[in-house]
């Protein structure tokens, strides 16, 4: 076969002229369409929650001639950086936009939100306050501020909660949490008081002094660490021990969050706390545990997760628990999440005394939650229905429901009331049905 040379592929001069006449407009159109396609793909990746890809596409688009004047794309890049945990980059991008145009309200709202996400509470709140003072950005800024009041670590939180178990154990708690920010970290001081009552038992009190730390670890990780010291006392002897209770017990709850890739989340946790039943307090029992959870967003509307918990009690008993769930998600005026969940729980020593500890327990059911917010109100609802089966016992149908309503008293204050009831044995240390009612006052300043 005869070889085809490069010379043989050259067009004749007339053919070349005709080709250039036809192709030149096509190439020009392609050059014009390429930036527009990059821009479209960047926003598509952003709304698909693939922030890392969106960042690359936005950078590629903004590097094309004339694209630097596209302020909407620059705001899109800043939002993608904030969603990807690159808060420093996002803040710099928003600040550059505002330096060019101080009237850019969307950039000011974005800056305030990102400062909050960067744990700079005071700076973020003040930036949002300036945006809320402008009619054009008031609604957007108010929405972010209401979300922060309801969900973020607030500088001041006052709580009062009560629980009532079906074995007549009643626990009343009062708490205060004061949070400050410095150097991109949050520091918390949280004193508290609890009062435990049950027929046939002397009243018990618990005084708590607690502290906490929240710190970002790069743009894909974060550390939450809380520690406290409880002192449990009674003014009369406990029937089980014939002596008064005076027990100091340290507690802790800490977890590392890692986002290894888009739509993946891994949490590694550890903690220890006293077991709050009168029999367990008389024996000065506490529980220590470690946990690992993995969650993956399968698509825009579906996610799956597994959780493993290994626990040990100071009486030598052990317990292990595994949970798997599949969730359907819907975002809109109402954020709805629902799906099946399965649990398996196993104790090495069944019912050693002082706390609920079956040989094993299996449950399969469904969970659902929904939340929304208006101009000055937030609402969260949740419910569950399951079949629980303990070793050696008949299967039971159990369920639970709770509701939380928040009212914005002013720009900086939110009052919320929450109540619920759980029939699941997993709902309390004693395994009994539990009813909860609480009031919370939160403030930003």
C-alpha positions as CSV (number, residue, x, y, z in Angstrom):
1,X,0.0,0.0,0.0
2,X,1.3,3.4,-0.9
3,X,2.1,5.6,2.1
4,X,0.2,8.9,2.5
5,X,2.6,11.8,3.0
6,X,2.0,15.1,4.6
7,X,2.6,16.7,1.2
8,X,-0.3,14.7,-0.2
9,X,-2.7,16.1,2.4
10,X,-2.0,19.8,1.5
11,X,-4.9,21.4,-0.3
12,X,-4.5,23.2,-3.6
13,X,-4.2,27.0,-3.3
14,X,-7.8,27.7,-4.5
15,X,-9.2,25.0,-2.2
16,X,-7.2,26.5,0.7
17,X,-8.7,29.9,0.0
18,X,-12.2,28.5,0.0
19,X,-11.5,26.5,3.2
20,X,-10.3,29.6,5.0
21,X,-13.2,31.7,3.8
22,X,-15.7,29.1,5.3
23,X,-13.7,28.1,8.4
24,X,-12.7,31.6,9.7
25,X,-16.3,32.5,10.9
26,X,-16.6,29.0,12.4
27,X,-13.4,29.3,14.4
28,X,-14.4,32.8,15.5
29,X,-17.8,31.4,16.7
30,X,-16.0,28.5,18.5
31,X,-13.7,31.0,20.3
32,X,-16.7,33.0,21.3
33,X,-18.7,30.0,22.5
34,X,-15.9,28.4,24.5
35,X,-15.9,31.0,27.3
36,X,-19.7,30.9,27.5
37,X,-19.6,27.1,27.7
38,X,-17.0,27.2,30.5
39,X,-19.2,29.7,32.4
40,X,-22.3,27.5,32.0
41,X,-20.4,24.4,33.1
42,X,-18.9,26.2,36.1
43,X,-22.4,27.2,37.4
44,X,-23.8,23.8,36.6
45,X,-21.0,22.1,38.7
46,X,-21.6,24.6,41.5
47,X,-25.3,23.9,41.7
48,X,-24.6,20.2,41.5
49,X,-22.5,20.6,44.7
50,X,-19.2,19.8,43.0
51,X,-17.4,22.9,44.3
52,X,-13.9,21.7,43.5
53,X,-14.7,21.2,39.8
54,X,-16.6,24.5,39.8
55,X,-13.6,26.4,41.1
56,X,-11.4,25.0,38.2
57,X,-14.0,25.9,35.6
58,X,-14.5,29.4,37.0
59,X,-10.8,30.0,37.0
60,X,-10.6,28.8,33.4
61,X,-13.4,31.1,32.3
62,X,-12.2,34.1,34.2
63,X,-8.8,33.8,32.5
64,X,-10.4,34.3,29.1
65,X,-10.3,37.8,27.5
66,X,-12.8,40.2,29.0
67,X,-14.2,37.7,31.5
68,X,-12.7,39.4,34.5
69,X,-15.5,42.0,34.2
70,X,-18.1,39.3,34.8
71,X,-19.0,40.0,38.5
72,X,-21.6,37.3,38.7
73,X,-19.0,34.7,37.7
74,X,-16.6,36.1,40.3
75,X,-19.3,35.9,42.9
76,X,-19.9,32.3,41.8
77,X,-16.2,31.5,42.2
78,X,-16.3,33.0,45.7
79,X,-19.3,30.9,46.6
80,X,-17.6,27.7,45.3
81,X,-14.5,28.4,47.4
82,X,-16.6,28.9,50.5
83,X,-18.6,25.7,49.8
84,X,-15.2,23.9,49.3
85,X,-14.0,25.1,52.7
86,X,-11.6,27.6,51.3
87,X,-12.9,30.5,53.3
88,X,-9.8,32.6,53.1
89,X,-9.9,32.6,49.3
90,X,-13.6,33.3,49.3
91,X,-13.2,36.2,51.7
92,X,-10.5,37.7,49.5
93,X,-12.7,37.4,46.4
94,X,-15.6,39.1,48.1
95,X,-13.5,41.9,49.5
96,X,-12.0,42.5,46.0
97,X,-15.5,42.8,44.6
98,X,-16.6,45.2,47.3
99,X,-13.4,47.3,46.8
100,X,-14.4,47.8,43.2
101,X,-18.1,48.4,44.0
102,X,-19.1,49.0,47.6
103,X,-22.8,48.9,46.5
104,X,-22.5,45.2,45.5
105,X,-25.0,43.9,48.0
106,X,-24.7,40.2,46.9
107,X,-21.0,40.3,47.5
108,X,-21.6,41.9,51.0
109,X,-24.1,39.2,51.9
110,X,-21.6,36.5,50.7
111,X,-18.8,38.1,52.6
112,X,-20.8,38.1,55.9
113,X,-21.9,34.4,55.4
114,X,-18.3,33.3,54.6
115,X,-16.9,35.2,57.6
116,X,-19.4,33.2,59.8
117,X,-18.3,30.0,58.1
118,X,-14.7,31.0,58.9
119,X,-15.6,31.2,62.6
120,X,-15.3,35.0,62.6
121,X,-18.6,35.5,64.3
122,X,-18.5,39.2,65.1
123,X,-17.1,40.3,61.7
124,X,-19.6,38.2,59.8
125,X,-22.5,39.4,61.9
126,X,-21.6,43.0,61.4
127,X,-21.1,42.6,57.6
128,X,-24.6,41.0,57.4
129,X,-26.0,43.8,59.5
130,X,-24.7,46.4,57.0
131,X,-26.3,44.4,54.2
132,X,-29.6,44.1,56.1
133,X,-29.7,47.9,56.3
134,X,-29.9,48.2,52.5
135,X,-33.4,47.6,51.0
136,X,-32.0,45.8,48.0
137,X,-30.2,43.1,50.1
138,X,-32.3,43.2,53.3
139,X,-34.2,39.9,52.5
140,X,-31.1,37.9,51.6
141,X,-29.1,39.2,54.6
142,X,-32.0,38.6,57.0
143,X,-32.3,35.0,55.7
144,X,-28.6,34.3,56.4
145,X,-28.9,35.9,59.8
146,X,-31.9,33.9,60.8
147,X,-30.2,30.7,59.7
148,X,-27.2,31.6,61.8
149,X,-29.3,32.5,64.9
150,X,-31.1,29.1,64.6
151,X,-28.3,26.8,63.6
152,X,-24.8,28.2,64.1
153,X,-22.7,28.4,67.3
154,X,-24.0,31.6,68.8
155,X,-22.1,34.0,71.1
156,X,-24.7,33.5,73.8
157,X,-27.1,30.5,74.3
158,X,-29.3,30.0,77.4
159,X,-31.2,26.7,77.7
160,X,-33.7,25.1,80.0
161,X,-34.9,21.6,79.3
162,X,-36.8,18.9,81.1
163,X,-37.1,15.1,80.4
164,X,-39.7,12.7,81.9
165,X,-39.1,9.0,81.5
166,X,-41.9,6.4,81.9
167,X,-40.1,5.0,85.0
168,X,-40.7,8.4,86.6
169,X,-37.2,9.7,86.3
170,X,-37.3,13.4,85.8
171,X,-34.2,15.5,84.8
172,X,-34.2,19.3,84.7
173,X,-31.3,21.1,83.1
174,X,-30.2,24.7,82.9
175,X,-27.3,25.8,80.8
176,X,-25.3,28.7,79.5
177,X,-22.9,28.7,76.6
178,X,-20.7,31.7,75.8
179,X,-18.7,31.4,72.5
180,X,-16.0,33.8,71.3
181,X,-13.9,33.6,68.1
182,X,-10.2,34.3,67.6
183,X,-7.8,33.3,64.9
184,X,-10.4,31.3,63.0
185,X,-11.3,29.2,66.1
186,X,-14.3,29.2,68.4
187,X,-13.8,29.0,72.1
188,X,-16.7,28.1,74.4
189,X,-17.4,28.3,78.2
190,X,-20.5,26.4,79.3
191,X,-21.5,26.1,82.9
192,X,-24.6,24.1,83.7
193,X,-26.9,22.6,86.4
194,X,-29.1,19.5,86.5
195,X,-31.6,18.2,89.0
196,X,-32.6,14.5,89.0
197,X,-35.7,13.3,90.7
198,X,-37.4,9.9,91.0
199,X,-39.8,8.4,93.6
200,X,-38.0,6.4,96.2
201,X,-34.7,8.2,95.6
202,X,-33.2,11.4,97.2
203,X,-33.0,14.3,94.8
204,X,-29.6,14.5,93.0
205,X,-27.9,17.6,91.7
206,X,-25.2,18.0,89.1
207,X,-23.0,21.0,88.7
208,X,-21.1,21.3,85.4
209,X,-18.2,23.4,84.2
210,X,-17.5,22.9,80.5
211,X,-15.3,24.3,77.7
212,X,-15.1,23.7,74.0
213,X,-13.1,24.4,70.9
214,X,-14.0,24.4,67.2
215,X,-11.2,24.8,64.6
216,X,-10.9,24.3,60.9
217,X,-8.2,21.9,59.7
218,X,-7.4,23.0,56.2
219,X,-10.3,23.4,53.8
220,X,-11.4,19.8,54.1
221,X,-11.4,19.2,57.8
222,X,-12.6,20.5,61.2
223,X,-12.2,19.6,64.9
224,X,-14.9,19.9,67.5
225,X,-13.8,19.2,71.0
226,X,-15.9,19.7,74.2
227,X,-14.9,18.7,77.8
228,X,-16.6,19.2,81.2
229,X,-16.4,18.3,84.8
230,X,-19.6,17.2,86.6
231,X,-20.2,17.0,90.3
232,X,-23.1,14.7,91.3
233,X,-24.4,15.1,94.9
234,X,-27.3,14.1,97.1
235,X,-28.3,15.4,100.4
236,X,-29.5,12.0,101.6
237,X,-28.2,8.4,101.2
238,X,-29.0,6.5,98.1
239,X,-31.0,3.3,98.9
240,X,-28.7,1.2,96.8
241,X,-25.5,2.2,98.6
242,X,-26.8,3.6,101.9
243,X,-24.5,6.6,101.5
244,X,-24.7,10.0,100.1
245,X,-23.5,10.7,96.5
246,X,-20.6,13.0,96.0
247,X,-18.9,12.1,92.7
248,X,-16.7,14.1,90.4
249,X,-16.8,12.8,86.9
250,X,-15.0,14.3,83.8
251,X,-16.7,14.0,80.4
252,X,-15.8,14.8,76.8
253,X,-17.2,14.7,73.3
254,X,-14.9,15.3,70.3
255,X,-15.0,14.5,66.6
256,X,-12.9,15.1,63.5
257,X,-14.7,15.8,60.3
258,X,-13.0,15.1,56.9
259,X,-14.3,15.8,53.5
260,X,-12.1,13.6,51.3
261,X,-13.9,14.3,48.0
262,X,-17.0,15.9,46.6
263,X,-20.1,14.5,48.3
264,X,-18.2,12.4,50.8
265,X,-18.0,13.0,54.6
266,X,-16.1,11.1,57.3
267,X,-16.5,11.7,61.0
268,X,-14.2,10.1,63.7
269,X,-15.4,10.7,67.2
270,X,-14.8,9.8,70.9
271,X,-16.4,10.6,74.2
272,X,-17.1,9.8,77.8
273,X,-20.0,10.7,80.1
274,X,-21.8,9.6,83.2
275,X,-24.7,7.2,83.0
276,X,-27.6,9.1,84.4
277,X,-29.9,6.7,86.2
278,X,-30.0,6.6,90.0
279,X,-28.7,3.0,90.1
280,X,-25.8,3.9,87.8
281,X,-25.0,7.1,89.7
282,X,-24.9,5.0,92.9
283,X,-22.3,2.8,91.3
284,X,-20.5,5.8,89.7
285,X,-20.8,4.3,86.3
286,X,-19.7,6.1,83.1
287,X,-19.6,5.1,79.4
288,X,-16.8,5.7,77.0
289,X,-17.1,5.2,73.3
290,X,-15.5,5.7,69.9
291,X,-17.4,6.1,66.6
292,X,-16.8,6.2,62.9
293,X,-19.4,7.4,60.3
294,X,-19.2,7.7,56.6
295,X,-21.8,9.5,54.5
296,X,-22.0,9.8,50.7
297,X,-24.3,11.9,48.6
298,X,-25.2,9.5,45.8
299,X,-27.0,12.2,43.8
300,X,-28.7,15.5,44.3
301,X,-31.6,13.8,46.1
302,X,-30.1,10.7,47.7
303,X,-27.5,10.0,50.3
304,X,-26.4,6.9,52.2
305,X,-24.5,6.5,55.4
306,X,-23.2,4.0,58.0
307,X,-22.2,4.5,61.6
308,X,-20.2,2.2,63.9
309,X,-20.0,2.8,67.7
310,X,-17.8,0.8,70.1
311,X,-18.6,1.5,73.8
312,X,-17.3,0.4,77.1
313,X,-18.7,0.9,80.6
314,X,-16.6,1.4,83.7
315,X,-18.2,-1.8,85.2
316,X,-16.4,-3.8,82.5
317,X,-19.3,-4.2,80.1
318,X,-19.1,-3.5,76.4
319,X,-21.6,-2.5,73.8
320,X,-21.3,-2.1,70.0
321,X,-23.8,-0.5,67.7
322,X,-24.1,-0.3,63.9
323,X,-26.5,1.9,62.0
324,X,-27.2,2.1,58.3
325,X,-29.5,4.6,56.6
326,X,-30.6,5.7,53.1
327,X,-32.1,9.2,52.8
328,X,-34.1,11.0,50.2
329,X,-33.4,14.8,50.2
330,X,-35.5,17.7,48.8
331,X,-34.3,21.3,49.0
332,X,-36.7,24.2,48.6
333,X,-38.9,26.3,50.8
334,X,-39.1,23.1,52.8
335,X,-36.0,21.0,53.3
336,X,-37.2,17.4,53.6
337,X,-35.2,14.3,54.4
338,X,-36.7,10.8,54.8
339,X,-35.7,7.2,54.4
340,X,-35.1,3.8,56.0
341,X,-32.8,3.1,58.9
342,X,-31.6,-0.1,60.5
343,X,-29.8,-0.6,63.9
344,X,-28.0,-3.5,65.5
345,X,-27.0,-3.2,69.2
346,X,-25.1,-5.8,71.2
347,X,-24.0,-6.0,74.9
348,X,-21.3,-8.4,76.2
349,X,-23.1,-8.7,79.6
350,X,-26.9,-8.4,79.4
351,X,-28.6,-6.3,82.1
352,X,-25.7,-6.0,84.6
353,X,-27.8,-3.4,86.6
354,X,-28.0,0.4,86.4
355,X,-28.8,0.8,82.7
356,X,-30.6,-0.7,79.8
357,X,-28.4,-3.5,78.3
358,X,-30.2,-6.3,76.3
359,X,-28.1,-9.2,74.9
360,X,-28.9,-7.7,71.5
361,X,-31.4,-5.5,69.8
362,X,-32.4,-5.1,66.2
363,X,-34.6,-2.4,64.7
364,X,-35.7,-1.5,61.2
365,X,-37.8,1.6,60.4
366,X,-38.1,4.9,58.7
367,X,-37.1,8.4,59.8
368,X,-38.2,11.7,58.4
369,X,-37.5,15.4,59.1
370,X,-38.6,18.7,57.6
371,X,-37.6,22.3,58.2
372,X,-38.5,25.7,56.9
373,X,-38.2,29.3,57.8
374,X,-40.0,32.5,57.1
375,X,-39.1,36.1,57.7
376,X,-39.0,35.8,61.5
377,X,-39.8,32.2,62.3
378,X,-38.1,28.8,62.0
379,X,-39.8,25.4,62.2
380,X,-38.3,21.9,62.4
381,X,-40.3,18.6,62.5
382,X,-39.1,15.1,62.8
383,X,-40.6,11.6,63.3
384,X,-39.8,8.0,63.3
385,X,-41.5,4.6,63.2
386,X,-39.8,1.3,63.7
387,X,-40.0,-2.3,64.8
388,X,-37.6,-3.2,67.7
389,X,-36.7,-6.7,68.7
390,X,-34.7,-7.5,71.8
391,X,-33.3,-11.0,72.4
392,X,-35.8,-13.2,74.2
393,X,-38.7,-10.7,73.8
394,X,-41.4,-10.0,71.3
395,X,-41.0,-7.4,68.6
396,X,-42.5,-4.0,69.4
397,X,-43.7,-1.1,67.2
398,X,-42.1,2.1,68.4
399,X,-42.0,5.6,67.2
400,X,-41.2,9.2,68.1
401,X,-41.9,12.8,67.1
402,X,-40.5,16.2,67.9
403,X,-41.0,19.8,66.9
404,X,-39.0,22.9,67.3
405,X,-40.3,26.4,66.7
406,X,-38.2,29.6,66.8
407,X,-39.3,33.2,66.9
408,X,-36.9,36.1,66.0
409,X,-37.5,38.6,68.8
410,X,-35.2,41.2,67.2
411,X,-32.4,41.2,64.7
412,X,-30.0,39.7,67.2
413,X,-32.2,37.4,69.4
414,X,-34.0,34.1,68.7
415,X,-36.3,32.3,71.2
416,X,-37.2,28.7,70.4
417,X,-39.3,26.0,72.1
418,X,-38.8,22.3,71.4
419,X,-40.8,19.3,72.5
420,X,-40.9,15.6,71.6
421,X,-41.6,12.1,72.7
422,X,-39.7,8.9,72.0
423,X,-40.9,5.3,72.5
424,X,-37.7,3.7,71.3
425,X,-35.5,2.0,73.9
426,X,-32.6,3.8,72.3
427,X,-33.9,7.1,73.5
428,X,-32.6,7.0,77.1
429,X,-30.0,5.2,79.2
430,X,-32.7,3.4,81.1
431,X,-34.5,2.2,77.9
432,X,-37.8,3.7,78.9
433,X,-40.0,6.0,77.0
434,X,-39.0,9.7,77.2
435,X,-40.8,13.0,76.9
436,X,-38.7,16.2,76.4
437,X,-39.5,19.9,76.6
438,X,-37.1,22.7,76.2
439,X,-36.7,26.5,75.8
440,X,-33.6,28.1,74.3
441,X,-32.6,31.8,73.9
442,X,-29.9,32.5,71.4
443,X,-28.1,35.8,70.6
444,X,-25.6,37.2,68.1
445,X,-23.8,40.5,68.8
